[in-house]
Amino acid sequence: MYRYQSPPPLGTAAISTQSLLAQVLGISALGFCITSLGAWLFQDVPAGVGLIAMLVGFGLLFGTYAARRAETLSLLLFYAFTFCEGIGIAPVVGQYARSIGSGVVIDAALTTGLGMFALGAIVYATGLDLRRFQGYVTMALMGLIVIGIISMFVRFVHPETYAWLTLIIFTAYVLIDFARIRAGGDGLTPVMLAVGIYLDALNIFLALLQIFGSRRSND
């Protein structure tokens, strides 16, 4: 779980918000497809391989931001990152599919997609703008990451509770990111905006997978 903070705007050319939204959703949707492909192709890899892929993905993510002035290169690095993310989450997704059934993975994916659509619709229909609260949401995320690290050694937060907190925080990020797109992107490129939407959805999917998986395993 992570959320890379965008660098200061570069002053990109102005485009219509409808066109910007279409570009961002198109880029992020293809990224999700690539992630799904990576997770399917490498569903039986050991957890160690997934961890290595995640670390490589971190490097590619930083490269995506570093190359943001060259949008084509940035886009290619982003798609390489999404493929590594697919390999990274493959052991987790595979474990849920084998132990509980593939239905839980499908339900988590569908719920994520519908939820993202609903949150985006709320922002565009109401004009809700939570960008001024991004600092607080980021502090909450940093606190959650610290809790997660501590929980690796001393379990004091139930995994499902942690998943719910993750879901709440990244739901707030979705509202913030769609508000940013609706406002014209705050000077960020479509690729940079798509990175935010992609990371929001990925973390929401993993949180829902944990929540749905816990409930079904207890049935």
N, C-alpha and C positions, 0 to 999 in steps of 0.2 A: 504494500500500500504506500503510495507516495503521490506527491503533487508538486511538480516543479513550478516555481514561481517565474512568471514571464519577466523578461528584462524590460527596460523602459521602451515605449513606443518608438518606432523608427520613422513615422510620418509617411505611411503608405498612401498611395493614390486613393482618392475617395471613390467608392462604388456604392450602388444602391444596397440598402439593407437586405432586400429580397435576394439579390444576386449573391451577396456575402453569405447569407444563410444557406443558400443552395450549395455554394462552394464548400462551406464548412461541413455541412451534413454529408455531401458527396464524398469528401476526403475521409471523414471519420467513419462513414459506413463501409467504405472499401477497406479501411484499416481493421474494422471489426471482422470483416470477411477473411482477411489475411490471418488475423489472430485465430479465428476458428479453424482455418486450414492447418495452421501450425499445431494447434492443440490436438487436432484429429490425427495428423501424421505422426506425432510424437507422443501419443497417449500412453505408451508403455515405457517411456524412458524413466530411469531412476530419478529420485528427487534431486540428487546432486547435479545431474545434467540440467534439470530445470533451474537450479540456482545459478549455474554458470550462465545459462541463457539470460536470466534476469540481469546479471551483472553486465553482460555484453549489451543488453538492452539499455541499461543506464548510460553506458558510453555513447550509444547511438542517439539517445534522447538529448544528451548534452550537445552532440554533434548537430542534431536537428536545429537547436537554438543557435549554435555558433554559426551555422550556415544560413541563417534566416534571410540574409541579404540576397542569397542566390536561391530563389524559391524552388527551382526544379531540384537542385541538390538537397535542399531541406526536405522536400516532399519524398524523395527517394530514401533518405535516411529515416524519415518517419515511418515509411512502410517497412523498412528493414527492422526498425524498432518494434513494430506491431507483430512481425513474424516471431521475433525473439520472445515477445510477451506470450505468444501462443505456446511456444515450447516451455516457457517458464511456468505457466499455469496448467500445463498438460498433466503433470502428476496429480495435482489437486483435483482437477476435473475428472480424470480417470478413476481416482479413488472413489469419488462420490458415485460415478456411473456404475462401478463394479459392486460397491457395497450396498447402495440404495436403489440404483436403477437410473437409466439415462433420462427418465422422466423428470427427475429433480433438476437436471442440468437444463433441459428444455424449458421447464417452468421458470427457472431463474433468468434465462435469456429472454424469454417472452415478456416477463414482468419488467425486466430492465428496459426493453425497447418501448413498451407501452408507457412506462413511467417517464422515460425521457421525453416521449412525445407529449404527454400530458403536462409536464413541467414547462416545456417550451411553449405550448399553447397558452398556458396561464400567463407567462411573461408577455407574449405578443398580444394577447387579448386584453390584459389589464394594464400593461405598462409597468408592472412591478419591477423595481430596480433596487437590488440589494447590494450593489457594488460598494457602497460606503461601509458595509459590514464585512468586507473581505478580510480585513486585518484580524477581526475577532474570530472568523471562521478558521483562518490560518493558525492562529494561536491554539484553537481547539484541536486542530489536526496535529500540531506539534505535541500537545499534551497526550493525545491518543497514541501517537507513535512511541512516546516515552513509556506509557502504560504497557504497550505491546512488548517493548523490549524487556521491561521488568517482569512481565508475565511469562517470559521465556524461562525465567529462573525461579520465580515465586508466583504461583498462580493465585491471584486474588480477584480477578475479573473473569466471570464465566464467558466462554467463547461466544455464546449467543448474545450476551449483553454487549460485548465488544463489537460484534457484527452490527447490532442495532445502532450503536454510536457511530460506527463507520457510515452506515446508511444515512443517518441524519446529517452528518457533516458533508457528505458528498452530494446529498440532495440540495443542500444550501449552495454548494459550488455550482451545481447545474443551473440553479436560478440566477446566480451571479454571471455565469458564462453566457447564458442566453440573453441576459440584459445587456451584456457587453456587445454581443453581436447585433442586437436590436439598435444599440446606440451607434453602430457604425464600426465597431471593432476596437475602439480606443487606439487606433494606429497600428494594431497588430495585423500580420498577414493572415490569410485564410488558413495556412498550414499551422501557424501558432495557435489560432483559435481552435482548430480541429484537435490539436494535441490536448487542450484542456477538456473538450467534450469527450474525447476518447478516454482519458484518464478517469473522468467522472464516471462514465458508464462502466468501465472495467472494474473499478472499485465497488460500485453499486452491485454489479453482477456477482462478484466474489462474496459480498456481504449477504446478498439474498441466497446464494448457494449454501452458505453456512446456516442461515436461518431456516430455510426449507429443509436442508439436510438434517438438522438437529430435530426438527419437529417430526419428520418422517421416521427417523431412527427411534424416536420415543413412542411411536404409535404401536 
